């Protein structure tokens, strides 16, 4: 039986590729005009579409994965889609964004800045390419206490810290290798703490694989292994499921590298499996920066947890009759790597594909943590705008009745809008607003679900290296963000406001409005500056954070200066 399971595991990617290919109507979707459907008429054509895309000349076929966050390309790509310069086929809800055969690296750079010329080509051949990747030096500083998120390996701590990275992208036929290691050093300055929040952690100095990956393409399908950060969902500033808040983790990925066009519409999907680890010398973001009652204190069935396996299934769908509308879902399970279930394939490696409700499976008494979310996104091409929404649950539902009658139990949500307005042919005004709610709804009074990213059996929660994999604003926090900026090419000049309600339900199960702990609110006022100088790109986010009732202590008002500076060299 074990041999059968192993064999099935080894050949599963091939099965998925074959089945997906049979369902696909046009494997070269983005090579054609947007929204054009041409059925595959014979086996020969289907087979030819599985082969590597033919080479059409140098400098435009570099299908580089755009690393989440660090290149500062994420924002530009999203703007290009709203400006009508990037076709709307891709939802941009599964990232890193992989450049398409039609939109190569050079074409993307030209869209952002028509005068920019890429000098990073080392090898340009019919079947092979080597491209230097931008060099990044990211710095972060907090003057009073920990603040800031979506910064990968950098820790949630006070003081100065940095991460530097660079590397190369190499292609041989349909094999793509991205080598982009990172060296980082985190901070460890002392700051004011309390019994409820905060703990000084050790500084880290480490060289990691960073945003590295190896990918093999089969038409629109890919098999990928890597350590790069992932982003799942439509959120601009936060994601319920996966962001670059925590360091990347070792994982495999089976999915699409561009949308699959069918008679029903376009599909994008990914099946992800990876290993999450903890660090006894670091505080936990989902435990109010405390470690004492988490690390090395919990076991199940006599087994002490050392690491966890994470399995995620994500899907984005663009209906054929609603070409600017996207629907999607995310589902994740994590469980200790030491657990040995009866079916290694269905109950471990691909557990995210199991039926939705607990009347089929049980995780109440087992160390299995589940997250589920659905999302929607709608583009307004003429108005250069978008609206998006994500709603998720931090716990499984017993059945359909449980879902319908107690919809808000263990729920969290993200709602956002984005609007661009041309000021002239090259300059546009951008307005962004997003609200993230992770505090419990009133239903917790009858049925307590705990805060998001926390689990009773897996005490580490939804973390890697003790940092939250999703929304990094904090433990049960609510976050509102508004930003306005003037943009031209690489350059950006704007202001940003953020409000964070720190665990408004209360850290000790005492409601603030019942006379318990006072409300702790952070009000952040910041500037956003992005300026290109020759081949250097400077991206500055500086905020003054005014904390009311810091540490949930009455009249404890403090201020913090937060500086985030990313310096990029473009070849």
Phi, psi and omega per residue, in radians:
X1 nan -0.727 3.115
X2 -1.091 -0.672 3.106
X3 -1.102 -0.701 3.120
X4 -1.097 -0.781 3.127
X5 -1.086 -0.760 3.127
X6 -1.112 -0.764 3.130
X7 -1.063 -0.748 3.111
X8 -1.073 -0.715 3.124
X9 -1.096 -0.772 -3.109
X10 -1.116 -0.693 -3.047
X11 -1.660 -0.018 -3.124
X12 -0.998 -0.772 3.103
X13 -0.995 -0.671 3.138
X14 -1.154 -0.723 3.107
X15 -1.033 -0.792 -3.105
X16 -1.112 -0.744 3.129
X17 -1.071 -0.787 -3.108
X18 -1.151 -0.820 -3.134
X19 -1.114 -0.778 3.118
X20 -1.104 -0.626 3.128
X21 -1.164 -0.680 3.110
X22 -1.130 -0.546 3.126
X23 -1.413 -0.331 -3.067
X24 -1.321 2.385 3.096
X25 -1.574 -0.650 -3.136
X26 -2.536 1.865 -3.043
X27 -1.299 -0.400 3.115
X28 -1.757 0.976 -2.980
X29 -1.034 -0.822 -3.031
X30 -1.465 -0.028 3.017
X31 -1.388 -0.220 -3.044
X32 -1.930 3.100 3.074
X33 -1.077 2.562 -3.133
X34 -1.049 2.386 3.025
X35 1.193 0.340 3.093
X36 -1.635 2.274 -3.133
X37 -1.973 2.181 3.065
X38 -2.306 1.988 -3.074
X39 -1.202 2.614 3.048
X40 -1.383 2.097 -2.984
X41 -1.598 -0.403 -3.077
X42 -2.635 2.903 -3.083
X43 -1.138 -0.640 -3.107
X44 -1.031 -0.804 3.140
X45 -1.148 -0.715 3.091
X46 -1.020 -0.765 -3.105
X47 -1.158 -0.738 -3.133
X48 -1.080 -0.565 3.130
X49 -1.248 -0.320 3.078
X50 -1.379 -0.325 -3.128
X51 -1.300 2.802 3.108
X52 -0.975 2.544 -3.136
X53 -1.095 2.284 3.140
X54 -1.027 2.586 -3.119
X55 -1.394 2.220 -3.093
X56 -1.923 0.273 -3.093
X57 2.134 2.834 -3.072
X58 -1.313 2.911 2.924
X59 1.175 0.295 3.090
X60 -2.534 0.115 -3.077
X61 -1.994 0.325 -3.109
X62 -1.423 1.738 -3.077
X63 -1.550 1.135 -3.073
X64 -1.364 2.347 2.984
X65 -1.302 2.169 -3.131
X66 -1.353 1.835 -3.065
X67 -0.945 2.388 -3.099
X68 -1.128 2.074 2.996
X69 1.577 -0.970 -2.830
X70 -1.232 -0.633 3.137
X71 -1.353 -0.166 -3.052
X72 1.082 0.372 3.092
X73 -1.488 -0.396 -3.112
X74 -0.928 -0.840 -3.116
X75 -1.112 -0.743 -3.140
X76 -1.121 -0.742 -3.127
X77 -1.109 -0.735 3.132
X78 -1.136 -0.688 3.096
X79 -1.147 -0.725 -3.135
X80 -1.044 -0.648 3.113
X81 -1.151 -0.755 -3.140
X82 -1.223 -0.485 3.115
X83 -1.392 -0.073 3.123
X84 1.459 0.151 3.139
X85 -1.560 -0.328 3.119
X86 -2.076 2.241 -3.078
X87 -1.052 2.571 -3.041
X88 -1.472 0.180 -3.108
X89 -0.993 -0.740 -3.091
X90 -1.472 2.385 -3.112
X91 -1.327 -0.401 -3.053
X92 1.059 0.472 3.115
X93 -1.833 -0.072 3.073
X94 -2.201 1.842 -3.060
X95 -2.233 2.612 0.485
X96 -1.307 2.520 3.080
X97 -1.255 2.178 3.131
X98 -1.753 2.138 -3.138
X99 -1.064 2.539 -3.044
X100 -1.586 2.899 3.080
X101 -1.011 -0.582 3.141
X102 -1.416 -0.689 3.130
X103 -1.787 1.555 3.092
X104 -1.466 -3.106 -3.074
X105 -1.081 -0.768 -3.126
X106 -1.141 -0.670 3.103
X107 -1.124 -0.682 3.106
X108 -1.102 -0.791 3.114
X109 -1.067 -0.682 3.139
X110 -1.176 -0.588 3.080
X111 -1.118 -0.686 -3.141
X112 -1.279 -0.801 -3.106
X113 -2.480 1.770 -3.094
X114 -1.050 -0.379 -3.108
X115 -1.557 -0.135 -3.083
X116 -1.428 2.404 3.112
X117 -2.116 2.254 -3.119
X118 -1.381 2.099 3.122
X119 -1.871 0.258 -3.065
X120 -1.598 0.048 3.127
X121 -1.229 2.128 3.044
X122 -1.773 -0.667 3.126
X123 -2.353 2.308 3.088
X124 -2.334 1.718 -3.133
X125 -2.241 2.991 -3.128
X126 -1.080 -0.747 -3.068
X127 -1.959 0.080 -3.086
X128 -2.616 2.619 3.089
X129 -2.570 2.612 2.962
X130 -2.344 2.201 -3.085
X131 -2.266 2.281 3.029
X132 -1.255 2.383 3.112
X133 -1.635 2.685 3.119
X134 -0.969 2.574 3.068
X135 -1.642 2.278 -3.123
X136 -2.042 2.423 2.960
X137 -2.332 1.780 -3.049
X138 -1.796 2.250 -3.130
X139 -2.132 2.518 -3.123
X140 -2.415 2.431 -3.127
X141 -2.532 2.377 2.997
X142 -2.196 2.285 -3.050
X143 -1.499 -0.488 -3.016
X144 -2.125 -0.834 -3.100
X145 -2.671 2.939 -3.102
X146 -1.054 2.435 3.099
X147 -2.863 2.664 3.081
X148 1.770 2.603 -3.090
X149 -2.637 -3.102 -3.090
X150 1.011 0.844 -3.117
X151 -2.292 0.461 3.005
X152 1.027 -2.123 -3.022
X153 -1.310 -0.225 -3.134
X154 -1.179 2.497 -2.990
X155 -1.581 2.863 3.072
X156 -1.535 1.517 -3.018
X157 -2.678 3.050 3.120
X158 -1.655 2.572 3.067
X159 1.957 -2.903 -3.087
X160 -1.754 2.373 3.078
X161 -2.604 2.832 -3.066
X162 -2.665 2.841 2.999
X163 -2.507 2.327 3.107
X164 -2.099 2.532 -3.099
X165 -2.721 2.798 3.078
X166 -3.087 3.053 3.141
X167 2.889 -2.800 -3.094
X168 -2.374 2.687 2.975
X169 -1.980 2.314 -3.126
X170 -2.261 2.418 3.102
X171 -2.243 2.362 2.939
X172 -2.333 1.896 -3.038
X173 0.974 -2.034 -3.114
X174 -1.792 0.324 3.103
X175 -1.863 2.221 -3.053
X176 -2.154 2.156 3.139
X177 -2.080 2.150 3.047
X178 -1.972 2.034 3.076
X179 -1.917 1.864 -3.104
X180 -2.465 1.302 3.131
X181 -1.221 2.823 3.127
X182 -2.246 2.415 2.949
X183 -2.018 2.229 -3.101
X184 -2.386 2.725 3.055
X185 -2.386 2.154 -3.097
X186 -1.690 2.984 -3.076
X187 -1.701 2.839 3.132
X188 -2.671 0.640 -3.128
X189 -1.327 2.510 3.092
X190 -1.207 2.618 3.102
X191 -2.621 2.947 -3.107
X192 -1.231 2.176 -3.142
X193 -2.200 3.112 3.081
X194 -2.573 -3.136 3.096
X195 -1.182 -0.355 -3.099
X196 -1.656 -0.450 -2.992
X197 -2.673 2.423 2.977
X198 1.696 2.493 3.089
X199 -2.877 2.271 3.100
X200 -1.224 2.378 -3.129
X201 -2.085 2.876 3.140
X202 -1.330 2.556 3.047
X203 -1.301 2.538 -3.138
X204 -2.043 2.440 2.966
X205 -2.238 2.097 -2.973
X206 -2.677 2.536 2.967
X207 -1.870 2.127 -3.081
X208 -2.172 3.005 3.085
X209 -1.182 -0.387 3.085
X210 1.073 -2.225 -3.079
X211 -1.707 0.930 -3.110
X212 -1.790 2.571 3.137
X213 -2.805 2.742 3.024
X214 -2.181 2.190 -3.033
X215 -2.299 2.437 3.027
X216 -2.117 2.155 -3.096
X217 -1.711 2.429 2.985
X218 -2.210 1.467 -2.999
X219 1.110 -2.195 3.135
X220 -1.459 -0.027 3.134
X221 -1.706 2.682 3.115
X222 -2.461 2.545 2.891
X223 -1.969 2.208 -3.009
X224 -2.441 2.452 2.950
X225 -2.210 2.527 -3.107
X226 -3.139 -3.007 -3.130
X227 -2.282 0.142 -3.041
X228 -1.256 2.771 3.053
X229 -1.222 2.596 3.111
X230 -2.078 2.676 3.027
X231 -2.336 2.160 -3.134
X232 -2.151 2.314 3.126
X233 1.896 2.965 -3.033
X234 -1.521 -0.112 -3.027
X235 -1.038 2.548 3.114
X236 -1.615 -0.777 -3.101
X237 -1.823 -0.427 -3.113
X238 -2.475 2.799 3.039
X239 -2.445 2.318 3.100
X240 -1.160 -0.522 -2.952
X241 -1.785 -0.917 -3.023
X242 -2.684 2.262 3.107
X243 -2.485 -3.007 3.052
X244 -1.714 0.508 3.099
X245 -1.230 -0.660 -3.133
X246 -1.798 2.852 3.040
X247 -1.069 2.640 3.060
X248 -1.113 2.742 -3.111
X249 -2.226 2.693 3.121
X250 -1.131 2.242 -3.074
X251 -2.723 2.849 2.932
X252 -1.974 2.773 -3.085
X253 -2.527 2.176 3.034
X254 -2.032 2.075 -3.092
X255 -3.116 -2.782 -3.111
X256 -1.722 2.613 3.011
X257 -1.863 -0.106 3.017
X258 -2.802 2.818 -3.033
X259 -1.089 2.510 2.999
X260 -1.604 2.127 3.135
X261 -1.646 2.207 3.111
X262 -2.271 3.123 3.095
X263 -1.143 -0.376 3.139
X264 -1.590 -0.270 -3.070
X265 2.374 -2.885 -3.093
X266 -1.784 2.484 -3.125
X267 -2.198 2.482 2.934
X268 -2.278 2.421 3.138
X269 -2.629 2.778 3.030
X270 -2.577 2.405 2.948
X271 -1.985 2.086 -3.002
X272 -2.087 2.384 3.022
X273 -2.375 2.291 -3.096
X274 -2.746 3.053 -3.087
X275 -1.962 2.216 3.094
X276 -1.829 2.489 -3.109
X277 -2.261 2.887 3.088
X278 -2.097 2.844 -3.129
X279 -2.314 1.992 -3.061
X280 -1.148 -0.257 -3.110
X281 -1.675 0.054 -3.111
X282 -2.091 2.601 3.086
X283 -1.360 2.774 -3.101
X284 -1.715 2.194 3.116
X285 -1.175 -0.509 -3.130
X286 -1.619 0.253 3.106
X287 -2.384 0.662 3.140
X288 0.933 0.643 3.098
X289 1.084 0.617 3.081
X290 -2.004 2.602 3.128
X291 -2.182 -0.313 -2.917
X292 -1.019 -0.618 -3.076
X293 -1.801 0.350 -3.105
X294 -2.085 -1.147 -3.021
X295 -1.184 2.327 3.021
X296 1.038 0.483 3.132
X297 -2.154 -0.101 -3.026
X298 -2.224 2.351 3.078
X299 -2.437 2.864 3.136
X300 -2.402 2.234 -3.139
X301 0.958 0.627 3.116
X302 1.380 0.089 -3.118
X303 -1.879 2.174 3.089
X304 -1.559 2.362 -3.058
X305 -1.344 2.306 3.029
X306 -1.970 -0.633 3.124
X307 -2.655 2.927 -3.103
X308 -2.258 2.561 3.053
X309 -1.725 2.277 -3.135
X310 -1.979 2.222 3.072
X311 -2.148 2.214 -3.076
X312 -2.227 2.408 2.940
X313 -2.105 2.223 3.119
X314 -2.296 2.475 -3.060
X315 -2.476 2.380 3.019
X316 -2.215 2.365 -3.048
X317 -2.274 2.296 3.079
X318 -2.018 1.840 -3.074
X319 -1.071 2.603 -3.092
X320 -1.159 -0.528 -3.086
X321 -1.701 -0.034 3.110
X322 -2.314 1.399 -2.908
X323 -1.256 -0.208 3.111
X324 -1.931 0.270 -3.066
X325 -2.063 2.387 -3.140
X326 -2.269 2.377 3.014
X327 -2.099 2.621 -3.136
X328 -2.809 2.970 3.071
X329 -2.558 2.664 3.048
X330 -2.268 2.424 3.073
X331 -2.495 2.322 -3.085
X332 -2.384 2.489 2.993
X333 -2.245 2.452 2.957
X334 -2.304 2.544 3.131
X335 -2.731 2.748 -3.103
X336 -1.043 2.465 3.103
X337 -1.157 -0.361 -3.115
X338 -1.354 -0.265 3.123
X339 -1.225 2.409 -3.134
X340 -2.148 1.513 -3.096
X341 -1.234 2.931 -3.116
X342 -1.115 -0.665 3.094
X343 -2.038 1.840 -3.083
X344 -1.129 -0.563 -3.090
X345 -1.335 -1.003 -3.030
X346 -1.408 -0.512 -3.089
X347 -1.760 0.048 -3.094
X348 -2.425 -1.316 -3.033
X349 -1.091 -0.666 -3.085
X350 -2.174 0.677 -3.095
X351 -1.148 -0.408 3.124
X352 -1.176 -0.224 3.111
X353 -1.622 0.024 3.126
X354 -1.240 2.845 3.113
X355 -0.933 2.742 -2.940
X356 -1.218 -0.717 -2.918
X357 -1.750 2.757 -3.110
X358 -1.265 -0.195 3.078
X359 -1.225 -0.119 3.044
X360 -1.812 -0.657 3.098
X361 -2.260 2.846 3.140
X362 -2.230 2.262 3.063
X363 -2.282 0.136 -3.121
X364 -1.123 -0.703 -3.062
X365 -1.861 0.179 -3.118
X366 -2.070 2.690 3.122
X367 -1.347 1.145 3.129
X368 -2.239 2.170 -3.102
X369 -1.974 2.277 -3.088
X370 -2.127 2.470 2.970
X371 -2.242 2.540 -3.133
X372 -2.516 2.430 3.068
X373 -2.608 2.670 2.977
X374 -2.153 2.615 -3.105
X375 -2.519 2.814 3.098
X376 -2.496 2.627 -3.135
X377 -2.591 2.375 -3.133
X378 -2.311 2.301 3.119
X379 -1.750 2.488 3.021
X380 -2.020 1.520 -2.999
X381 -1.017 -0.766 -3.104
X382 -1.172 -0.559 -3.138
X383 -1.603 -0.051 -3.098
X384 0.923 0.878 -3.053
X385 -2.439 2.872 3.055
X386 -2.587 2.712 3.047
X387 -2.354 2.458 -3.077
X388 -2.547 2.783 -3.071
X389 -2.664 2.415 3.039
X390 -2.360 2.341 -3.136
X391 -2.313 2.209 -3.049
X392 -2.407 2.907 3.126
X393 -2.194 2.399 -3.132
X394 -1.592 0.143 -3.095
X395 -2.625 2.665 3.121
X396 -1.298 2.713 3.086
X397 -1.754 2.461 -3.102
X398 -1.169 -0.743 -3.114
X399 -2.862 -3.083 -3.128
X400 -1.095 -0.620 3.117
X401 -1.095 -0.751 3.113
X402 -1.076 -0.718 -3.141
X403 -1.128 -0.790 -3.056
X404 -1.264 -0.786 -3.045
X405 -1.353 -0.450 -3.117
X406 -2.297 1.015 -3.070
X407 -1.047 -0.602 -3.038
X408 -1.483 -0.115 -3.129
X409 -1.097 2.190 3.111
X410 1.056 0.489 -3.031
X411 -1.642 2.688 2.993
X412 -2.518 2.831 -3.071
X413 -2.646 2.757 3.013
X414 -2.346 2.296 3.078
X415 -2.315 2.346 -3.104
X416 -2.664 2.760 3.054
X417 -2.374 2.697 3.104
X418 -2.555 2.318 -3.078
X419 -2.398 2.262 3.051
X420 -1.977 2.508 3.128
X421 -2.424 2.065 3.113
X422 -1.107 2.305 2.980
X423 -1.674 -0.582 2.961
X424 -2.702 -2.939 -3.047
X425 -1.145 -0.331 -3.076
X426 -2.099 -0.303 -3.026
X427 -2.027 2.429 3.106
X428 -2.461 2.670 3.085
X429 -1.670 2.383 -3.109
X430 -2.178 2.276 3.052
X431 -2.098 2.307 -3.130
X432 -2.321 2.419 3.067
X433 -2.531 2.412 -3.110
X434 -2.639 2.427 3.094
X435 -2.183 2.230 3.106
X436 -2.065 2.190 3.117
X437 -2.100 2.067 3.127
X438 -2.155 -0.038 3.052
X439 -1.256 2.703 -3.121
X440 -1.175 2.532 3.024
X441 -1.333 2.934 -3.116
X442 -0.986 -0.346 -3.123
X443 -1.091 -0.256 -3.133
X444 -1.126 -0.364 3.136
X445 -1.076 -0.538 3.084
X446 -1.707 -0.453 -3.029
X447 -2.616 1.612 -3.057
X448 -1.230 2.255 -3.133
X449 -1.895 -0.122 -3.051
X450 1.279 2.940 -3.134
X451 -1.322 2.789 3.101
X452 -1.043 2.544 3.116
X453 1.252 0.243 3.104
X454 -2.040 2.465 -3.127
X455 -2.437 2.449 -3.083
X456 -1.236 -0.534 -3.120
X457 -1.636 -0.629 3.081
X458 -1.832 1.641 -2.989
X459 -1.159 -0.448 3.090
X460 -1.170 -0.387 -3.129
X461 1.189 -2.837 -3.053
X462 -1.488 1.307 -3.039
X463 -2.412 2.799 2.887
X464 -2.343 2.304 -3.050
X465 0.919 0.609 3.064
X466 1.259 0.094 3.105
X467 -1.864 2.471 -3.109
X468 -1.081 2.338 -3.137
X469 -1.320 -0.446 -3.093
X470 -1.755 -2.134 -3.101
X471 -1.236 2.019 -3.016
X472 -1.548 0.092 -3.120
X473 -1.148 -0.415 2.998
X474 2.477 -3.099 -2.997
X475 -1.286 1.731 3.137
X476 1.185 0.408 -3.065
X477 -1.487 2.748 2.953
X478 -1.950 2.373 -3.020
X479 -2.308 2.322 2.998
X480 -2.169 2.324 -3.099
X481 -2.273 2.382 3.024
X482 -2.408 2.368 -3.106
X483 -2.531 2.554 3.061
X484 -2.422 2.410 -3.048
X485 -2.654 2.759 2.999
X486 -1.861 2.255 -3.004
X487 -2.209 2.454 3.043
X488 -2.655 1.907 -3.103
X489 1.078 -2.165 3.100
X490 -1.339 -0.404 -2.944
X491 -1.443 2.562 -3.116
X492 -2.635 2.337 3.113
X493 -2.366 2.013 -3.052
X494 -2.744 3.102 3.084
X495 -2.222 2.727 -3.094
X496 -2.500 2.505 3.059
X497 -2.226 2.406 3.085
X498 -2.384 2.466 3.010
X499 -2.187 2.264 3.111
X500 -2.125 2.100 2.986
X501 -1.618 1.936 -3.019
X502 -1.377 1.845 3.075
X503 0.785 1.123 -3.005
X504 -1.084 -0.388 3.095
X505 -1.241 -0.384 3.119
X506 1.930 2.420 -3.057
X507 -1.425 -0.244 -3.118
X508 -2.137 0.509 -3.124
X509 1.060 0.480 3.059
X510 -2.002 2.124 -3.114
X511 -1.290 2.333 3.130
X512 -1.068 -0.675 -3.094
X513 -1.341 -0.009 3.036
X514 -1.772 0.184 3.105
X515 1.596 0.260 3.107
X516 -1.531 -2.185 -3.140
X517 -1.192 2.431 3.073
X518 -1.257 2.763 -3.132
X519 -1.267 2.281 3.056
X520 -1.792 2.054 -3.121
X521 -2.183 2.353 3.020
X522 -1.850 2.272 3.057
X523 -2.068 2.009 -3.053
X524 -1.962 2.233 3.132
X525 -2.075 2.094 -2.994
X526 -2.423 2.945 3.033
X527 -2.085 2.583 3.086
X528 -2.142 2.081 -3.137
X529 -2.262 2.221 3.031
X530 -2.274 2.136 -3.047
X531 -2.400 2.290 3.056
X532 -1.674 2.316 3.076
X533 -2.342 1.951 -3.003
X534 0.948 -2.023 3.125
X535 -1.841 0.198 3.086
X536 -1.733 2.430 3.086
X537 -2.133 2.083 -3.125
X538 -1.876 2.181 -3.141
X539 -2.150 1.960 -3.070
X540 -2.025 2.249 2.984
X541 -2.192 1.900 -3.105
X542 -2.145 2.271 -3.058
X543 -2.324 2.506 2.943
X544 -1.780 2.071 -3.037
X545 -1.867 2.032 3.105
X546 -1.775 2.001 -3.103
X547 -1.773 2.175 3.071
X548 -1.757 2.238 -3.090
X549 1.004 0.841 3.107
X550 -0.912 2.358 -3.093
X551 1.165 0.383 -3.084
X552 0.999 0.694 3.115
X553 -2.023 2.250 -3.091
X554 -0.968 2.339 3.048
X555 1.042 0.376 3.087
X556 -1.647 1.583 -3.102
X557 -1.777 2.189 3.139
X558 -2.355 2.822 3.095
X559 -2.206 2.609 -3.124
X560 -2.428 2.415 3.043
X561 -1.790 2.109 -3.129
X562 -1.959 2.195 -3.134
X563 -2.209 2.251 3.117
X564 -2.277 1.927 -3.075
X565 -2.192 2.085 3.103
X566 -1.971 2.071 3.102
X567 -1.857 2.180 -3.034
X568 -2.150 2.335 3.014
X569 -1.874 2.099 3.122
X570 -1.715 2.151 -3.095
X571 -1.199 nan nan
